[in-house]
Amino acid sequence: MDQAAILREKMQHQSSGTCRTIAVVSGKGGVGKSNFTTNFSLTLAEKGKRVLIVDMDLGMGNIHILLGKSAGNSLTNYLQGECSIQAIIHHDEDRLDFISGGSGMTSLLRWSDFMFERLLFAFDELQKNYDFILFDMGAGATDWSLQFMMSVDDIFVISTTEPTSITDAYSMMKYIHTKDTEKDFFLICNRALSSDEGTTTLLRLKTTMQRFLSKEIIELGVIPEDLQVRKAINEQIPYKKRYPNCIAAKSINKIAERYLANDLVSPIEVIGKNPFLSKLKGLFTKGGA
């Protein structure tokens, strides 16, 4: 029996947990998406949640840099059969782990059956050990990344107050909505020069989605421009850890609390099925992996 068949047999005997999957996206680069992912994940961990970050910015991932860690073995190494799933999980805090994306992955839709089976097996295993898995997606959009986003439970959209960032964020949500009208969007305005400016940006996107797509989106909040954030990046320490009382850290605390509120995140019913893996499997089947 080949390795792919062995992994497939193992998966048939495993039950899924109640882990929630989140894709963190932005319409363009330079909006602070990865920095948000890092500090939001750290905030969830501080609140007692078991969190894993998977860096999906293929070939240019920087989560490990923001955490002040070395990349080590990556998702690429695992998919190519060079190491075990345990070997690519790097630990930062007691409840926060991360996986580096590495380089060499070009298209999910061209993977071999062996790599696909290893991917599904990995995510099935990982969901048993974490409450949240956050996928830090690359800036912009490719065919495979947009389809990968269809598989996750929630999508966090990061925008700044710049017109181009707002337009790109709307375009991405519009595309995803046309493919899956039930997908939930959670919106964050980052690096706002003022609270009013950030709130106006969120309202603008919310109103546009309502008017043209009849889609409600959830505003998680505004993170203001903060010089302490830049200092923390240069020091390679998350600002939540380095400057816990800075404005950005306080803002991301509120965002995490809002997301965890019962009226925003409904429990996922997983009785004998796993929505994330089922959708991901469908993606590869349609793509001819």
JOTA-V430512 format. One record per helix or strand of 3 or more residues. SS is the DSSP state (H for helix, E for strand). FROM is the first residue (numbers start at 1). TO is the last residue. If there is no record, write none. Layout:
ss | from | to
SS | FROM | TO
SS | FROM | TO
This chain:
ss | from | to
H | 3 | 11
E | 20 | 26
H | 33 | 46
E | 51 | 56
H | 63 | 66
H | 75 | 79
H | 86 | 88
E | 90 | 93
E | 96 | 100
H | 108 | 110
H | 113 | 127
E | 132 | 137
H | 143 | 149
E | 154 | 159
H | 163 | 179
E | 184 | 192
H | 195 | 213
E | 218 | 224
H | 227 | 235
H | 239 | 242
H | 247 | 260
H | 275 | 287
